[in-house]
């Protein structure tokens, strides 16, 4: 089953891609729906969904294969 997450900009992203983005970019859990990037910025999952929405098809394919 595919679960989707909606961003603040009304973009929809597969939750599995959000989780892979967090792992691939070494984000650290800080609280419900909040993660810290290695640069020290706090990200909400909706911001990550927006980043994924702005990726190219090749970037999304690479992300989808992360960890396999």
Secondary structure, DSSP 4 states (H G I P E B T S, - for coil): ---EEE-TTS-EEEHHHHHHHHHHTT-EEEETTEEE-TTS-EEEHHHHHHHHHTS-HHHHHHHHTTT-
